[in-house]
């Protein structure tokens, strides 16, 4: 980093009850941070394009060594410019340039122990964290609580997912970030989120703009956190894990070696949703923690469990799904829970060899279980200890298995973050990619851990099987994910159903209420570099041929992602580029057909293929030409969608 001139105002009013100590703007000047110290208590505000996005919001942490949220004295500041270029092959964008202005603010408590607040402000993102030095001979500390908050104007509305209560649900496996969302609801409404809300949280600040709040850089060195319930005056605070996580065992704060730092708190701001969809801030602030042991290959996969369920975990049905993957040209099959009991390790070796003979590689499911829930599915107790894990991974490497899906984690405590990291690190040593399910939100992990592929951490495809309410609201949730959950991390959703009924018989029962084109659109809208799609063997003959052909060619990695149009809970239109080819996908959650005049300058004057629903909600494929002005009119049916393919 090199020193540059920045717009920073620093002044101290030592005898005043209120003092602004610093101001920092992003490179283009629209995003502005102000920091205050009032009677020893730090706080901040955020404006965008002159409009207030966050009112005065508290800062500070409390440790077992002292309280660094009050009685602080401002000591000094320093300013820098951050410019960072990097490449990632498994997120929403492949080549990233991050430019931000940085401000370090040093404080001391009454015992002259120091703490530093570090801010980075780019054009649309504010990030901050606390850095703790060594205090004399003190080289260890426990951070017990964080006072960081986000205070929104009273006219703000929310799109928030409640934190699940621990040790509830199936086999006491919650919390697992699989709740619904508030829908444009006023701040502080008491009917939701008694346990708080998971990251990320999306807020609409009236007609002034949008704010997305999250965190990144969480490793084994800290716990994960979430948002508090929210007060009536619009304040949401950072909360550490509830003590009931992990069956009540373990910490609720973070044990830190000094010098040390907290994870980054991130605040993405814009006058519209474009910066929310396109942000790369979760990755801009972190670095890889180890080198990849090999070049990992991403792609598409089949899995029987999502539609055919537990009964499909047998030799014959897995052969059918390997053959399906081969017929589709897919790279992978995921063999899900119970393979150890129903097929067995010896026969699994034969099954894996059969898959390889069909040019299909294998992911295997594992239960993460140690002692934090009652989930019975196996293999159990193979991932939770170093000795068992390495023994298992040695066998997996021998069989040339390419990846694992590890399920049922116990919460957000530091002990669980340590388990995530141990699994990832050991897996990399054995050349294995990792998908997590029944888990927390990834927080920069796509960049931090080279073999990390993605996480569920969403109300995903399995709940479409189990819940009529989720089926009723499938389109509603689909319009939220690009703006909230999938905006900050890879999302392993496991969707794209072609069955009309979400079961093996496909003749009655769990009826799908969205169109076939809606389904393929989610294959573009939902981003994860390895996607296990919910297609079934019968779809090769009973699904529209144009859609099966589309699914044979669908990419899972992207070089660019652009916001086109949409409103959370109503409709969503996103553009993604794979190599030189653009895909634009949209879905509609509203009760009426929606006519859109899309602006697609990346396709100006070009002929494109359009997959859409007719007024009978049947899939049709047509050709269209985008105007020289980049305009194209598309109509989406209710619970329907479209895909434009270059």
C-alpha positions as CSV (number, residue, x, y, z in Angstrom):
1,X,0.0,0.0,0.0
2,X,1.2,3.5,-0.7
3,X,0.3,6.7,1.0
4,X,-2.0,9.0,-0.9
5,X,-4.0,12.1,-0.2
6,X,-7.5,11.2,1.1
7,X,-10.4,13.3,2.3
8,X,-10.0,12.8,6.0
9,X,-11.0,15.3,8.6
10,X,-9.6,14.7,12.0
11,X,-10.3,17.0,14.9
12,X,-10.7,16.6,18.7
13,X,-12.9,18.6,21.0
14,X,-11.4,17.4,24.3
15,X,-13.9,19.2,26.5
16,X,-16.9,18.6,24.4
17,X,-19.5,15.9,25.2
18,X,-19.7,15.1,21.4
19,X,-16.9,15.0,18.9
20,X,-16.5,13.9,15.3
21,X,-13.0,12.5,15.0
22,X,-12.7,11.4,11.4
23,X,-14.4,11.3,8.0
24,X,-13.6,9.0,5.2
25,X,-15.0,8.7,1.7
26,X,-14.8,6.0,-1.0
27,X,-12.7,6.7,-4.1
28,X,-15.7,8.2,-6.1
29,X,-16.8,10.3,-3.1
30,X,-20.4,8.9,-3.0
31,X,-20.0,6.7,0.1
32,X,-19.0,8.6,3.2
33,X,-18.1,7.3,6.7
34,X,-18.1,9.6,9.8
35,X,-16.6,8.4,13.1
36,X,-17.4,9.9,16.5
37,X,-16.3,9.7,20.1
38,X,-18.9,10.8,22.6
39,X,-18.0,10.7,26.3
40,X,-15.5,8.0,25.5
41,X,-17.9,5.9,23.4
42,X,-17.2,5.4,19.7
43,X,-19.8,5.4,17.0
44,X,-20.2,6.0,13.2
45,X,-22.6,7.0,10.5
46,X,-22.8,6.2,6.8
47,X,-24.2,8.4,4.0
48,X,-24.5,7.5,0.3
49,X,-24.9,10.3,-2.3
50,X,-25.7,12.7,0.6
51,X,-28.5,10.5,2.0
52,X,-28.3,8.9,5.5
53,X,-28.1,5.1,5.4
54,X,-27.0,4.4,8.9
55,X,-27.7,6.7,11.8
56,X,-25.2,7.0,14.7
57,X,-24.3,3.3,15.4
58,X,-22.2,2.0,18.3
59,X,-18.8,0.5,18.2
60,X,-16.6,-1.4,20.6
61,X,-15.9,-4.8,22.2
62,X,-15.8,-6.2,25.7
63,X,-13.1,-8.7,26.7
64,X,-12.1,-10.5,29.8
65,X,-9.3,-8.0,30.2
66,X,-11.5,-4.9,29.9
67,X,-14.3,-3.0,28.3
68,X,-13.3,-1.3,25.0
69,X,-16.7,0.2,24.3
70,X,-16.6,3.1,26.7
71,X,-14.2,5.4,28.5
72,X,-11.9,5.4,25.4
73,X,-9.5,8.1,24.4
74,X,-8.6,8.9,20.8
75,X,-4.8,8.7,20.2
76,X,-4.0,9.0,16.5
77,X,-4.9,8.0,13.0
78,X,-3.3,7.0,9.8
79,X,-4.6,6.8,6.2
80,X,-3.8,4.6,3.2
81,X,-5.1,3.5,-0.1
82,X,-5.8,-0.2,-0.8
83,X,-5.6,-1.5,-4.3
84,X,-5.8,-5.2,-4.9
85,X,-6.1,-7.4,-8.0
86,X,-6.9,-11.1,-7.8
87,X,-8.5,-13.9,-9.6
88,X,-11.1,-16.5,-8.4
89,X,-12.5,-19.3,-10.5
90,X,-15.5,-20.2,-8.3
91,X,-17.3,-17.1,-7.3
92,X,-19.6,-14.6,-9.2
93,X,-16.7,-13.0,-11.0
94,X,-13.3,-14.3,-12.1
95,X,-11.1,-11.1,-12.2
96,X,-11.5,-8.6,-9.4
97,X,-10.0,-5.1,-8.8
98,X,-10.7,-3.8,-5.3
99,X,-9.8,-0.2,-4.5
100,X,-10.6,1.4,-1.2
101,X,-9.5,4.1,1.2
102,X,-8.3,2.9,4.6
103,X,-8.4,4.6,7.9
104,X,-6.7,3.3,11.1
105,X,-7.9,4.9,14.4
106,X,-6.0,4.1,17.6
107,X,-7.7,4.4,21.0
108,X,-6.7,3.6,24.6
109,X,-8.8,2.7,27.6
110,X,-8.3,4.1,31.1
111,X,-5.4,1.7,31.7
112,X,-3.7,2.8,28.5
113,X,-4.3,-0.5,26.8
114,X,-4.6,0.1,23.1
115,X,-7.2,-1.0,20.5
116,X,-7.4,-0.1,16.8
117,X,-10.4,0.4,14.7
118,X,-9.7,-0.2,11.0
119,X,-12.1,1.0,8.3
120,X,-11.9,0.4,4.6
121,X,-14.3,2.3,2.3
122,X,-14.6,1.5,-1.4
123,X,-17.2,2.9,-3.8
124,X,-20.0,0.8,-2.4
125,X,-18.6,-1.1,0.6
126,X,-17.7,-0.1,4.2
127,X,-15.7,-2.7,6.1
128,X,-14.4,-2.5,9.6
129,X,-12.7,-4.6,12.3
130,X,-11.0,-4.4,15.6
131,X,-7.3,-5.0,16.0
132,X,-5.8,-5.8,19.4
133,X,-2.1,-5.4,20.1
134,X,-0.1,-7.3,22.8
135,X,-0.6,-5.5,26.1
136,X,2.7,-5.8,28.0
137,X,3.1,-9.5,28.8
138,X,-0.6,-10.2,28.0
139,X,-0.7,-12.4,24.9
140,X,-4.1,-13.9,25.2
141,X,-7.6,-12.6,25.6
142,X,-11.2,-13.7,25.3
143,X,-13.6,-11.4,23.4
144,X,-16.9,-11.8,25.3
145,X,-19.2,-9.4,23.5
146,X,-19.2,-7.0,20.6
147,X,-21.1,-3.7,20.7
148,X,-20.9,-3.1,16.9
149,X,-24.3,-2.0,15.6
150,X,-26.2,-0.9,12.6
151,X,-28.9,1.7,13.3
152,X,-31.3,2.3,10.5
153,X,-33.7,5.2,9.9
154,X,-37.2,4.5,11.1
155,X,-38.6,4.2,7.5
156,X,-36.3,1.2,6.8
157,X,-37.8,-2.2,5.9
158,X,-36.1,-5.6,6.1
159,X,-35.4,-8.8,4.3
160,X,-34.0,-10.9,7.2
161,X,-33.8,-14.7,7.9
162,X,-34.3,-15.6,11.6
163,X,-31.7,-17.5,13.4
164,X,-33.1,-21.0,14.3
165,X,-33.2,-22.1,17.9
166,X,-30.5,-24.6,18.7
167,X,-31.1,-28.3,19.4
168,X,-34.5,-28.3,17.6
169,X,-35.9,-29.7,14.4
170,X,-34.8,-33.0,12.8
171,X,-32.7,-35.0,15.3
172,X,-31.8,-31.7,17.2
173,X,-29.7,-30.5,14.2
174,X,-30.6,-26.8,14.3
175,X,-29.4,-24.1,13.9
176,X,-28.6,-24.5,10.2
177,X,-29.5,-21.2,8.4
178,X,-32.6,-22.7,6.8
179,X,-35.3,-20.2,7.8
180,X,-37.5,-18.0,5.6
181,X,-37.4,-14.2,5.4
182,X,-39.1,-11.1,6.5
183,X,-40.7,-9.5,3.5
184,X,-40.2,-5.8,3.3
185,X,-41.2,-5.5,7.0
186,X,-40.6,-2.5,9.2
187,X,-37.5,-2.6,11.4
188,X,-37.8,-4.0,14.9
189,X,-41.0,-5.9,14.4
190,X,-41.2,-8.2,17.4
191,X,-42.9,-11.2,15.7
192,X,-39.7,-12.5,14.2
193,X,-36.2,-13.3,15.1
194,X,-36.3,-14.0,18.9
195,X,-32.9,-15.5,18.4
196,X,-31.8,-12.7,16.1
197,X,-31.1,-12.9,12.3
198,X,-28.4,-14.7,10.3
199,X,-26.0,-12.9,8.0
200,X,-26.5,-11.5,5.5
201,X,-29.3,-9.0,6.2
202,X,-30.8,-6.8,3.5
203,X,-32.4,-3.4,4.4
204,X,-34.3,-1.0,2.2
205,X,-33.8,2.5,3.4
206,X,-37.0,4.0,2.1
207,X,-36.6,5.4,-1.3
208,X,-33.0,6.4,-0.6
209,X,-31.2,3.1,-1.2
210,X,-30.2,-0.4,0.0
211,X,-27.9,-1.8,2.6
212,X,-26.5,-5.3,2.9
213,X,-24.8,-6.2,6.2
214,X,-22.6,-9.3,6.7
215,X,-19.3,-10.5,7.9
216,X,-16.2,-12.1,6.4
217,X,-12.9,-13.6,7.4
218,X,-14.1,-16.0,10.0
219,X,-11.7,-18.9,10.5
220,X,-10.8,-21.2,13.4
221,X,-9.5,-18.1,15.2
222,X,-12.9,-16.7,15.9
223,X,-16.6,-17.5,16.3
224,X,-19.2,-16.6,13.7
225,X,-21.8,-14.0,14.6
226,X,-25.2,-12.8,13.6
227,X,-27.6,-9.9,14.0
228,X,-29.6,-9.2,17.1
229,X,-33.4,-9.2,17.0
230,X,-33.5,-5.4,16.4
231,X,-34.9,-2.7,18.5
232,X,-37.8,-0.4,17.8
233,X,-35.4,2.5,17.1
234,X,-33.8,0.5,14.3
235,X,-30.6,-0.8,16.0
236,X,-29.3,-4.2,15.1
237,X,-26.2,-5.4,16.9
238,X,-23.6,-8.0,16.3
239,X,-24.3,-11.0,18.5
240,X,-22.1,-14.0,19.2
241,X,-23.4,-17.6,19.2
242,X,-26.0,-18.5,21.7
243,X,-24.6,-20.7,24.5
244,X,-27.2,-23.4,23.5
245,X,-25.4,-24.2,20.2
246,X,-23.5,-27.5,20.2
247,X,-25.8,-28.9,22.8
248,X,-24.8,-26.2,25.2
249,X,-21.1,-27.2,25.2
250,X,-18.3,-24.8,24.4
251,X,-17.8,-21.1,24.2
252,X,-20.0,-18.2,23.2
253,X,-17.2,-15.7,22.5
254,X,-13.8,-15.9,20.9
255,X,-10.4,-16.9,22.3
256,X,-7.8,-14.7,20.6
257,X,-4.0,-14.8,20.6
258,X,-2.5,-11.3,20.8
259,X,-1.8,-9.5,18.6
260,X,-5.1,-10.5,17.0
261,X,-8.2,-9.2,15.2
262,X,-11.9,-9.7,14.9
263,X,-13.5,-10.7,11.5
264,X,-14.5,-7.9,9.2
265,X,-18.0,-6.4,9.4
266,X,-19.2,-5.5,5.9
267,X,-21.8,-3.0,4.8
268,X,-22.6,-2.8,1.1
269,X,-24.5,0.3,0.1
270,X,-26.2,1.6,-3.1
271,X,-29.0,3.7,-4.4
272,X,-30.2,0.6,-6.2
273,X,-29.6,-3.2,-5.9
274,X,-26.7,-3.3,-8.4
275,X,-24.0,-3.0,-5.8
276,X,-25.7,-5.6,-3.6
277,X,-25.8,-8.3,-6.4
278,X,-22.3,-7.5,-7.7
279,X,-20.3,-7.0,-4.5
280,X,-17.1,-9.0,-4.0
281,X,-16.4,-7.6,-0.5
282,X,-16.4,-11.0,1.2
283,X,-13.4,-12.0,-0.8
284,X,-11.7,-8.6,-1.2
285,X,-10.8,-8.6,2.5
286,X,-9.3,-12.1,2.9
287,X,-6.4,-14.1,1.5
288,X,-5.9,-17.9,1.0
289,X,-4.9,-19.7,4.2
290,X,-3.1,-22.5,2.3
291,X,-2.3,-23.5,-1.3
292,X,-4.4,-25.8,-3.3
293,X,-2.9,-29.3,-3.4
294,X,-4.1,-29.6,-7.0
295,X,-6.3,-27.9,-9.6
296,X,-9.8,-28.6,-8.6
297,X,-12.4,-29.2,-11.3
298,X,-16.0,-27.9,-10.9
299,X,-19.1,-28.9,-12.7
300,X,-22.6,-30.5,-12.7
301,X,-23.8,-33.5,-10.8
302,X,-26.8,-35.8,-10.2
303,X,-28.1,-37.1,-6.9
304,X,-30.8,-39.5,-6.2
305,X,-31.7,-38.5,-2.6
306,X,-33.3,-35.2,-3.4
307,X,-36.3,-36.7,-5.2
308,X,-36.0,-40.5,-4.6
309,X,-35.0,-40.0,-1.0
310,X,-33.5,-42.6,1.4
311,X,-35.1,-45.5,-0.4
312,X,-32.8,-44.8,-3.4
313,X,-29.6,-45.4,-1.4
314,X,-29.0,-48.8,-3.0
315,X,-26.8,-50.2,-5.7
316,X,-29.4,-50.4,-8.5
317,X,-30.6,-46.8,-8.1
318,X,-27.1,-45.4,-7.8
319,X,-26.3,-47.1,-11.1
320,X,-29.3,-45.4,-12.7
321,X,-28.1,-42.0,-11.5
322,X,-24.5,-42.6,-12.7
323,X,-26.0,-43.5,-16.1
324,X,-28.1,-40.3,-15.9
325,X,-25.0,-38.2,-15.2
326,X,-23.2,-39.9,-18.1
327,X,-26.2,-39.3,-20.5
328,X,-26.2,-35.6,-19.5
329,X,-22.5,-35.3,-19.8
330,X,-22.2,-34.3,-16.2
331,X,-19.0,-34.5,-14.3
332,X,-20.3,-35.8,-11.0
333,X,-22.7,-37.9,-9.0
334,X,-23.4,-37.2,-5.3
335,X,-24.0,-40.5,-3.4
336,X,-25.8,-39.2,-0.3
337,X,-26.5,-40.5,3.2
338,X,-26.7,-44.1,4.2
339,X,-24.4,-45.5,1.5
340,X,-22.2,-47.0,4.2
341,X,-25.1,-49.1,5.6
342,X,-27.0,-49.8,2.4
343,X,-24.2,-50.5,0.0
344,X,-21.1,-50.9,2.2
345,X,-17.5,-49.9,1.7
346,X,-16.5,-53.0,-0.4
347,X,-19.4,-52.6,-2.8
348,X,-18.8,-48.8,-2.9
349,X,-15.4,-49.4,-4.4
350,X,-17.1,-51.3,-7.2
351,X,-19.7,-48.6,-7.6
352,X,-17.1,-45.8,-7.7
353,X,-15.1,-47.8,-10.4
354,X,-18.3,-48.2,-12.4
355,X,-18.9,-44.4,-12.2
356,X,-15.3,-43.8,-13.5
357,X,-15.9,-46.2,-16.4
358,X,-18.8,-43.9,-17.4
359,X,-16.5,-40.8,-17.1
360,X,-18.4,-39.7,-13.9
361,X,-16.6,-38.7,-10.8
362,X,-18.0,-39.1,-7.3
363,X,-18.9,-36.9,-4.2
364,X,-19.8,-38.8,-1.1
365,X,-22.0,-37.7,1.8
366,X,-20.7,-37.7,5.4
367,X,-22.3,-36.9,8.8
368,X,-20.1,-34.4,10.7
369,X,-21.4,-35.8,14.0
370,X,-19.4,-36.0,17.1
371,X,-21.5,-35.2,20.1
372,X,-23.7,-32.2,19.2
373,X,-26.9,-33.7,17.8
374,X,-28.8,-37.0,17.2
375,X,-28.7,-37.4,13.4
376,X,-28.5,-41.1,12.8
377,X,-27.5,-41.2,9.1
378,X,-24.1,-42.6,8.3
379,X,-21.2,-42.6,7.8
380,X,-21.0,-41.1,11.3
381,X,-18.0,-40.1,13.4
382,X,-15.6,-40.1,10.5
383,X,-15.2,-36.3,10.1
384,X,-15.2,-35.1,13.7
385,X,-11.8,-36.2,14.8
386,X,-8.4,-35.9,13.2
387,X,-7.5,-39.6,13.5
388,X,-10.7,-40.9,12.0
389,X,-10.9,-38.2,9.3
390,X,-7.4,-38.8,8.0
391,X,-7.9,-42.6,7.9
392,X,-11.2,-42.0,5.9
393,X,-9.6,-39.5,3.6
394,X,-6.8,-41.9,2.8
395,X,-9.3,-44.4,1.6
396,X,-11.2,-41.7,-0.4
397,X,-8.0,-40.6,-2.1
398,X,-7.2,-44.2,-3.0
399,X,-10.7,-44.6,-4.6
400,X,-10.2,-41.3,-6.5
401,X,-13.3,-39.7,-4.9
402,X,-13.3,-36.0,-5.8
403,X,-15.3,-34.4,-3.0
404,X,-17.4,-34.7,0.1
405,X,-20.7,-33.3,1.3
406,X,-20.5,-33.0,5.1
407,X,-23.7,-32.4,6.9
408,X,-25.3,-31.6,10.3
409,X,-23.1,-29.0,12.1
410,X,-23.8,-27.8,15.6
411,X,-23.8,-24.0,15.4
412,X,-21.5,-20.9,15.2
413,X,-19.2,-21.3,18.1
414,X,-15.5,-21.1,17.7
415,X,-15.2,-24.8,18.3
416,X,-17.4,-25.4,15.2
417,X,-15.4,-23.0,13.1
418,X,-12.3,-25.0,14.1
419,X,-14.1,-28.2,12.9
420,X,-15.0,-26.6,9.5
421,X,-11.4,-25.5,9.0
422,X,-9.9,-28.9,10.1
423,X,-12.1,-30.7,7.6
424,X,-11.2,-28.3,4.8
425,X,-7.4,-28.4,5.5
426,X,-7.2,-32.2,5.8
427,X,-9.4,-32.6,2.7
428,X,-7.0,-30.4,0.7
429,X,-4.1,-32.7,1.7
430,X,-6.0,-35.6,0.1
431,X,-7.2,-33.7,-2.9
432,X,-10.8,-33.5,-1.9
433,X,-13.3,-30.7,-2.5
434,X,-15.8,-29.9,0.3
435,X,-19.5,-29.0,0.3
436,X,-21.2,-28.2,3.7
437,X,-24.8,-28.8,4.4
438,X,-26.8,-28.3,7.6
439,X,-24.3,-25.5,8.2
440,X,-23.5,-21.9,8.7
441,X,-22.9,-19.2,6.0
442,X,-19.5,-19.2,4.4
443,X,-17.6,-16.1,5.3
444,X,-15.0,-15.5,2.7
445,X,-14.2,-19.2,2.6
446,X,-14.3,-19.5,-1.2
447,X,-11.0,-17.5,-1.2
448,X,-9.6,-18.6,2.2
449,X,-9.9,-22.3,1.5
450,X,-9.0,-23.3,-2.0
451,X,-10.9,-26.7,-1.9
452,X,-14.1,-25.2,-0.4
453,X,-16.9,-25.4,-3.0
454,X,-20.0,-24.1,-1.3
455,X,-22.5,-24.4,1.4
456,X,-26.3,-24.9,1.7
457,X,-27.1,-22.4,4.5
458,X,-30.4,-21.6,2.9
459,X,-34.0,-22.9,2.7
460,X,-32.9,-25.2,-0.1
461,X,-34.4,-27.8,-2.4
462,X,-35.0,-30.5,0.2
463,X,-37.6,-28.3,1.9
464,X,-39.6,-28.2,-1.4
465,X,-40.0,-32.0,-0.9
466,X,-41.0,-31.7,2.8
467,X,-43.1,-28.6,3.1
468,X,-46.2,-27.4,1.3
469,X,-45.6,-23.9,2.5
470,X,-42.1,-23.8,0.9
471,X,-43.6,-25.1,-2.3
472,X,-46.2,-22.4,-2.2
473,X,-43.5,-19.8,-1.7
474,X,-40.8,-21.3,-4.0
475,X,-40.8,-18.3,-6.4
476,X,-40.9,-15.8,-3.6
477,X,-37.7,-17.3,-2.0
478,X,-36.0,-17.6,-5.4
479,X,-36.4,-13.9,-6.0
480,X,-34.7,-13.2,-2.7
481,X,-31.6,-15.3,-2.9
482,X,-29.7,-13.3,-5.6
483,X,-30.1,-10.2,-3.4
484,X,-29.4,-11.7,0.0
485,X,-27.9,-15.2,0.6
486,X,-26.2,-15.8,-2.7
487,X,-24.9,-12.2,-2.9
488,X,-22.2,-12.9,-0.3
489,X,-21.3,-16.6,-0.7
490,X,-21.6,-19.7,-2.9
491,X,-25.0,-21.4,-2.4
492,X,-25.4,-25.1,-2.9
493,X,-29.2,-25.2,-3.5
494,X,-29.6,-28.6,-5.2
495,X,-32.5,-27.6,-7.4
496,X,-33.8,-27.6,-11.0
497,X,-36.6,-30.1,-10.8
498,X,-38.2,-31.4,-14.0
499,X,-40.6,-33.7,-12.2
500,X,-44.1,-32.3,-12.0
501,X,-44.5,-34.0,-8.6
502,X,-41.5,-34.0,-6.4
503,X,-41.3,-37.7,-5.7
504,X,-40.3,-40.9,-7.4
505,X,-43.7,-41.7,-8.8
506,X,-44.1,-38.3,-10.5
507,X,-47.9,-38.7,-10.7
508,X,-49.3,-37.3,-7.5
509,X,-48.3,-35.9,-4.2
510,X,-45.9,-33.0,-3.7
511,X,-46.9,-30.9,-6.8
512,X,-44.4,-28.4,-8.1
513,X,-46.1,-25.0,-8.6
514,X,-43.5,-23.3,-10.7
515,X,-42.9,-23.8,-14.4
516,X,-40.2,-25.8,-16.1
517,X,-38.6,-22.6,-17.4
518,X,-38.6,-21.2,-13.9
519,X,-36.6,-24.2,-12.9
520,X,-33.8,-23.8,-15.5
521,X,-33.7,-20.1,-14.7
522,X,-32.7,-21.0,-11.1
523,X,-29.8,-23.0,-12.5
524,X,-28.4,-19.6,-13.6
525,X,-29.7,-17.4,-10.8
526,X,-28.2,-19.6,-8.0
527,X,-24.4,-19.6,-8.1
528,X,-22.2,-22.5,-7.0
529,X,-19.3,-23.9,-8.9
530,X,-20.5,-27.5,-8.3
531,X,-24.2,-27.9,-8.7
532,X,-26.0,-31.1,-7.9
533,X,-29.2,-30.8,-10.0
534,X,-32.5,-32.4,-9.1
535,X,-33.1,-34.1,-12.4
536,X,-34.3,-37.7,-12.4
537,X,-33.7,-40.6,-14.9
538,X,-37.3,-40.3,-16.2
539,X,-36.7,-36.7,-17.2
540,X,-34.6,-37.9,-20.1
541,X,-37.9,-38.9,-21.8
542,X,-40.7,-37.0,-19.9
543,X,-39.3,-33.5,-19.7
544,X,-39.2,-31.0,-22.6
545,X,-36.3,-31.9,-24.9
546,X,-35.3,-28.2,-25.3
547,X,-34.8,-28.0,-21.5
548,X,-32.9,-31.2,-21.2
549,X,-30.6,-30.0,-24.0
550,X,-30.2,-26.7,-22.1
551,X,-29.3,-28.6,-18.9
552,X,-26.7,-30.6,-20.8
553,X,-24.8,-27.4,-21.6
554,X,-25.5,-25.3,-18.5
555,X,-22.3,-23.9,-16.9
556,X,-21.6,-23.6,-13.2
557,X,-18.7,-21.2,-13.2
558,X,-18.9,-17.5,-14.1
559,X,-16.6,-14.8,-15.2
560,X,-18.9,-11.9,-14.6
561,X,-22.3,-11.2,-12.8
562,X,-24.5,-8.2,-13.4
563,X,-27.7,-7.0,-11.9
564,X,-30.3,-6.3,-14.5
565,X,-33.6,-5.8,-12.7
566,X,-35.7,-7.0,-9.8
567,X,-37.1,-6.4,-6.4
568,X,-36.7,-8.9,-3.5
569,X,-39.7,-11.1,-3.1
570,X,-41.3,-10.0,-6.4
571,X,-39.0,-10.8,-9.3
572,X,-35.3,-11.1,-10.1
573,X,-33.3,-10.8,-13.3
574,X,-29.5,-11.5,-13.3
575,X,-26.9,-11.7,-16.1
576,X,-23.9,-14.0,-15.9
577,X,-21.1,-14.5,-18.3
578,X,-19.2,-17.8,-18.8
579,X,-16.3,-17.2,-21.1
580,X,-17.7,-15.2,-23.9
581,X,-21.2,-16.4,-23.5
582,X,-23.9,-14.5,-21.6
583,X,-26.9,-16.0,-19.8
584,X,-29.7,-13.7,-18.5
585,X,-32.2,-15.4,-16.2
586,X,-35.3,-14.2,-14.5
587,X,-38.1,-15.5,-12.2
588,X,-41.4,-14.0,-11.3
589,X,-43.1,-14.5,-7.8
590,X,-46.1,-12.2,-8.5
591,X,-49.6,-13.3,-9.2
592,X,-49.8,-11.6,-12.6
593,X,-47.6,-11.9,-15.7
594,X,-44.8,-9.3,-15.7
595,X,-43.7,-7.5,-18.8
596,X,-40.2,-6.2,-18.7
597,X,-38.3,-3.9,-21.0
598,X,-34.8,-5.2,-20.2
599,X,-31.7,-3.1,-20.8
600,X,-29.0,-5.5,-22.0
601,X,-26.1,-3.5,-23.5
602,X,-23.8,-6.5,-23.4
603,X,-26.1,-8.1,-26.1
604,X,-26.8,-5.0,-28.2
605,X,-27.8,-5.9,-31.7
606,X,-27.3,-9.7,-31.2
607,X,-29.5,-12.6,-31.9
608,X,-30.3,-14.6,-28.8
609,X,-32.2,-17.8,-27.8
610,X,-35.1,-17.1,-25.4
611,X,-36.5,-19.9,-23.2
612,X,-39.8,-18.8,-21.9
613,X,-43.3,-19.9,-20.8
614,X,-46.3,-19.4,-23.1
615,X,-49.7,-18.4,-21.6
616,X,-50.3,-22.1,-20.8
617,X,-47.0,-22.1,-18.9
618,X,-45.5,-24.5,-21.4
619,X,-41.8,-24.2,-22.2
620,X,-41.1,-22.6,-25.6
621,X,-37.8,-21.7,-27.3
622,X,-37.7,-18.8,-29.7
623,X,-35.1,-16.5,-31.3
624,X,-35.1,-12.8,-30.8
625,X,-32.8,-9.9,-31.6
626,X,-31.7,-7.4,-29.0
627,X,-32.1,-3.9,-30.2
628,X,-29.1,-1.8,-31.0
629,X,-30.0,0.2,-27.9
630,X,-29.7,-3.0,-25.8
631,X,-33.5,-3.2,-25.3
632,X,-35.5,-6.4,-25.3
633,X,-39.0,-7.0,-24.1
634,X,-39.7,-10.2,-22.1
635,X,-42.9,-11.3,-20.4
636,X,-42.7,-13.6,-17.3
637,X,-45.7,-15.7,-16.3
638,X,-46.7,-16.0,-12.6
639,X,-44.4,-18.6,-10.9
640,X,-42.6,-18.6,-14.2
641,X,-39.3,-17.4,-15.6
642,X,-37.1,-17.0,-18.7
643,X,-33.5,-17.6,-19.8
644,X,-31.8,-15.6,-22.6
645,X,-28.8,-17.4,-24.0
646,X,-26.3,-15.7,-26.3
